[in-house]
Amino acid sequence: MGRTLLRIFFLTLFIITIVGALAGSIISASSPTIEILHVEGTIVPVVADYIDRGISQAEDENATVCIIELNTPGGLLTATEKIVQSIMNADVPIVVYVSPKGAWAASAGTFITLSAHIAAMTPGSTIGAAHPVAAGGEEIPEEQMKKIVEFSAKWMKTIAEERGRNMEEAELAVTESKSFTDVDALECNLIDMRADNLKSLISQINGWKVTLANGEEVTINTTGYETIRNEMNAIEQFLQAISDPNIAYILLTLATIGLITEISNPGLIFPGVAGGLSLLLAFYSLGVLNAYWGGVALILLAMGLFIAEYFTTSFGLLTAGGIIALVMGSLILFSHSPGIEVNRGLIVGVTIAIAAFAIFVIGAIIRGQKRRKATGAEGMIGKIAIAKTPLDPTGTVLAEGELWTAIAEEGKIAPREEVIITKVEELKLRVTKKSKE
């Protein structure tokens, strides 16, 4: 009897577990899942990878719909092509929602928005201006530019035709850089709806029928929906952050300051490490953004001239040349790329800062020259100097607040070791180790 009761107990427990699982499945099935991606900023490769990952995840989880919140000034053609392909080949309904108010989907954003199964905009947002331009300051021949425009226009028309949108108006966004407000875009049949917020959008797409890439026609059901926000992970956020033209420019500036500080004061370590890391990150960002090599070369030249100022008596001529090279390089780095350019205010700020630094350096040099005239070369003999670089036998020492080229008369002298000046030959010092008492 006891065994029979025990069996009944375990059977009842098993049935309750099975029924609970089935009930959970039914509840889950009755709650449509909406995957939400958020894209803000320049369209770069990491953004394309993020959207591709988000769409794949929505497909794997059988999401009812995937919504992409979009706010972008434009971006790279290669990244845009990948995003459009991911959207148009998706096996889950894709909604591109230009938001929030004041947002825009310019250039690359226009292609992305029109490629969606459902395109929506927030009141006060803008779309359009997708005319291709020369990237990185390069001069593109008129015939070649004509071919690029024709290709982009046909691609836009193909996307619009596939989604049943106004092909003529879509083409004008490319050929004439035409822009559209949310009201204009709806009237011209470039988008499907306007929505004040995400809740309103989800309500409006309920019952909407779309045809997926595999030919299946599905009806979107958002009744009792649950939203899942699939944000960029930490690595994607970091890569997107440094894939910004202004950040790349700042990294180059930090690299210049760090390397100059380390070279002028060997052994500090931190400025050199920080400068080196900044330079590597800047090169990654410039590579991702397809920066014009001529602009990069000019900025590197400027860096070299600034460093050379520390070791050559040019009375500011090298620094002046460095500033000119920096400004020219900055202006042509991304000057005509859609949505990819260095902020002019940032260029002015960096130039002023470096100019002020140059004035300080030139002033120090002039003051040093005056002091040498007052005391003469003989006045330095017997004075103590500090080695800034290894002297084997030639290196650099700090004497009376200035960097000098020095020659060790005997033995090798390590950095930060004190030496005695024994002779002054033009702009070079002869030194010997300070005897230890």
N, C-alpha and C positions, 0 to 999 in steps of 0.2 A: 504493500500500500504506500509505504514511504517513497519507494523508488518511482511509483506511478506519479505521485504528486510532484516529485522533483523533475521528472520529465515534462510534465504539464507546465511547470514553472519556466523551465528553459525554453520550451516551445513558445510560450506566451511572450517571453522576453525577446526571442528571435523575431516573432511576428511584429512586435512593437517597433523594433529597430528597422525592419524592412519598410514598414508603413511610414515611419518617420523620414527615412531617406527618400521615399517616393514623394511624400508630401513636400519635402524640401525642394525636390526637383521640380515639382509642379509650381511651387511658389516662385522658384528661380526662373522657370520658363515663362511665368506670367509677368515678370518684371523685365521689360526690355532694357538692354544695356547700351548706353551711348558713350562711346570713346571720344574724349576731347583732347585735341592737340593744340598747342599754343605756339605760334611763330611770330616773333617780333624782331625786326632788324633786317640787315642785309641778307639776301639769299646767297649762302655760301655752301660748300660741300657738306659741312657737318649738319646743316639744316636739312639738306636733301636726305642724308642718312637717317636723321631723326624722324622725318615724315615717313620714309620707307619702313622704318622699324615700327612706327605707330600703326600704320595701315596693316602690316603683317600681323601685329598683335591683335588688332581688331578682328581680322579674319580668323585667326586661330581661336579666339574667344567667342566666335559667332555673335559679334556685336550687331545690334540692330542698325546702327549708323555710326559713322566716324565724322566728327565735326572738327574742322581746322580753323581756329581763330587766326586771322591773318592781318598783319599791319607791317608793311614793308615799303621802302623807297625803291626797291629793285635789287638787282644782284647779277650774278654770273650766269651766262647762257648755259654752260654745262650743267650747273646745279639745277637750273630751271627745267632743263630737258629731263633730268632724272625725276624730278618731282612730278612733272606732267605725266610722264610714263607710269609712275607709281599710281597716280590717281586714276588714269584712264584704263589701267589694267587691273584695277582693284575688284575683288569679289565681295565687296561690302559697299553699301551706298556712302558716297563721300559728299559732305557739305562743306563748302568754303564760305566762311562768314567773316567779312571785312569789318573789324571792330577794334576798339570801341569808337565812340563818337570822336570825329576829328582824325580818324585813321585813314590810311590810303593804301591802295594796292597798285602802286605805279610800276611801270615797266614789266619786270619779271612777275610781279604780283598780278598783273592783268592776265597773263597766260595761265597762271595757276588758278585764278578765280574762275575763268571761263571753262577750264577743263573739268570742273567738278560736276557731279550729277545734279546738284542743286547749288546755285550761287545766291548768296544773300549779302546784304549790306546794312550797316547801322545808319540811321539818319545822321547826316552830317559827315559822312565818309566820302572818299573819292576813289575813282579807278581810272586807268588809262595811261597816256603818255608812254607808249611802248616802242617808240622809234629807236632803232639801234644807232649807237654813236661810236666814235673811235675810242678805243680803250687805251688808257695809260699815256695819252698825249700823242699817240702815233698818228701820222698823217695817212689816211686811207685814200687811195686813188678813187676818183669819182666813179669810174666804171665798176670797181670792186664794191664800193659802198652801195651802188645801185643793186648789185646782185644780192648783197646782204639784206637790204630792205625788202627786195622781192621775195627772198626766202622766208624772212620773218613774217611778211604779210600773208604768204600762202600757208604758212604753218598756223597762223592765227585763224585764218579762214577755215582750215581743216578742223581745228579744235571747235570753232563755233558751229560748223556744220554738223559735226558728230554729236554735239549737245543740243542741237536745234535752236541755236541762238542767231542773232542778227549778224550775218557774215559781213555785210557792207560796213556797218558801224564798227565792228571788231577790227576790220582792216584799216579803217581810218585812225584807230588808236596807234597803229604802226606807221602808216605812210604819212600822216599829218600830225602825229603826237597829240591826238585829240584826247581830252580828259572828260570824264562824266561824273556828275554828282550821283548820289544814290537814286534821286528822283529821275534824272536823265537816263541812267543805266536801266532802270525798270521800264521806262517808257520806250526805250530803244530795244528792249528784249535782249539785253546783255546779261541781266540777272533775273532770278525768278521771284524774289521777294525782298521786302524791307522788314527788319525786325528791330525793335527797340532794345531788346536784350536777349540773352541766351534762352531764357524761359519762353519768351514769345516765339523765338525761332523754332524751338522744339515743338511747340504747340502747332505752329503752321505747317511743319513738314509731316505731321501725323496724317497717314492715309495717302501720302504722295507715292506715286508709282515711278520706279526707275528701272532701267535695264542695265544689268551688270556686264562686265567684260566677257563673261562666259555665255552671254545671251539670255540668261535667266531674268525674267521680270519679277521684281519683288515689290511688295507694298510695305512702306515704312509704318510701323506701329510703335508709337511712343507712349501709349497709355500706361500709367504707373511706372514710368521709366526710372532707371538708376543711372547716374553719370559716374564715369571713371575718368579722372584727369590724368593723362599720361604725359607728364612733364619731361623735359630734358634731364638726363642724369648729370651728375657733377662734372664728369669729363666733357660731355657735350656742351654744357654751359660754359666751361672754361675755354674750350676751343672756339666756340662762337664769340666769346668775349674778346679773345685776342685776334679773331678774324675780322676785326673792324679797322678801317683805314686810319682812324684817329689813334686807336690803341697802338697800331703798328708804328705810327709816327712817334708816339710818346716813347715806345720801347726803344726805337732808334736813338732818340734823344738821351734816354737814361743810359743806354749803352755807351754813347759818346762821353757823357759826364763821368761814368764809372771808370772807363778805360783811361781817360785823361788823368783822372785823380790817381789811379794806380801807377801809371807810368811816371807821373811827376813825383809820386811818393811811394817808391817801391817798398813792399813789405806790409802794406796796410791790409792786403788780402781781400777784405770784404768788398771794397769798391770794384776790384778786378773781377771777383766772382759774380757780383751783381751785374756788372757791365757785360760780362761774357754771356750770362744767362739771358739778359735782355736782348742781346744781339741775336742769339739763336732763336728766341721766340719771335723776334721781329722778322727774321728770315722766313720762318714758318708762315707767319701771317701774310707777308708779301708774296710768298709762293702761292698760297691759297687764293689770294686776291688777284693773281696774274699781274702783279705790278710791272710797270714799264722798266726794263733793265737800265735804260739811260738815266732815269730818275734815281734809281738805287745807286748807280755808279757815282753820280754827282754828290749824293749824300755821304757816301763812303769817302769820296775825295775831300769833302768838307771836314769829315772826322780826321783824316790824315793831316790836313793843314792845321787844324786846331792843335793836334799833338805836336806837330813840327814846331809850332810857335814856342814851345817850352825849351827847345834845344837850339834854336837859331835866333840870332839877333836881327829880326826883320822890322822892328819898331811897329808891329801891328799889321804889316802888309799881308802876312800869311793868314792872320785872323780875318782880315777884310775879304781876302779871296775865299776863305772858308764860308763866311756868311753869304757871299754871292752864290757860291756853289750850293749851299744849303737851301736858299730861297728858290733857286732855279729847279733843283731836284725835287723840292716839295711840291712845286706848282705842276710839274709834269708827271708826278708819281701816279696819280689817278685822275688827272684833271678833267677828262671827258667821259669817264665811265659812269653809266647810269646808276645813281645811288651810291657810288663808290668814289669818294674823294676826301682829301684831308680838309678839315674845317679851316677856312681862311683865318679866322680869329686865332686858332691854335698856332698856325704858321707865324702870324704876327707876334704872338706871345713868346714863342720859342726864339724867334729872331731877336726880339728886344732883350730877352734874358741873356742870350749868348753875346749880343753886342755890349751889354753892360759888363759882362764878365771880361770881354776883350779889353774894354776901356780900363778895367781894374788891372789887368795883366800889363797892358802898355804903360800905365801909370807907374806900376812897380818897376818896370824895366827902365823907364826914364829916370826915376828917383835913384835907382841903382847906378845908372851911368853918371849922374851928377855926383853921387857920393864917391865914385871912383876917381873923378876929376879932382875932387877936393882933397882926398887922402893920397891918391897916387897908388901905383902898383906896389911900391915899396911898403905902403901901409898895411898891406895884407900879409906880408911875409912874417911868419911866426905865429899867425893867428890859427885858431882851431876851426876845422871844418868837419862835417859829418858825411861819411860815404852814403850815398843814396842807392847806388848800384855797386856790384862787385867791381873792384879795380884790379884788372888782370892783363896788362897793367893799366889800361885805359877804362875810364868809367865816368860817373857823374857824382859830384859832391855838392853839399849845401854849404855855402860860405857867405856870411853876412846877409842871410835872408835870400840869397839867389842861387840858382843852379849853375854850376860851372863844369866844364869838361876838365877832368883831372887825369894825371899820369902818375902812377905809383913808382917811386924811385927804386923800391926794393920790396920783393915779396908780394903776395896777394892780399888785398884788403877786403874784408867782408862788409856787407851793407850795415849801416848804423854804427860802424866803428869810427872812432875819432881819429883824425889825422892832423898833421901840422903842415901848413903851407910853407914850402921852402923857396919857391921861385914862381914868378908870374911871367909867362911867355905869351904875349898878345892876349888871346882870350882863353888860354889854357893854364892850368895850375899844375905845378909839380908838388907832390905831397909825399910825406913819409909817415909811418906809424907813430902814434903818440906813445912815448915810453911809459911803461907802467911803473909807478913808484911803490 
